């Protein structure tokens, strides 16, 4: 892949995150994904296969969170406020 195409792909991925996180329904969707990924709960289950599975989901959640915090950190704070139970 040429460096120009690679830069275009990176720029598009950045813009995709910004677009998703700029919309309330996009933030709700991302919040559900991060919850299901088990991002903020212990992945240890006492059974190795289940723990490995849980860690895989958590890793995907961490990758998504990293992209959000890199490209749209303010929207992450908004998402948390919108989805708080208080």
Order of alpha helices (4+ residues) and beta strands (2+ residues): alpha-alpha-alpha-alpha
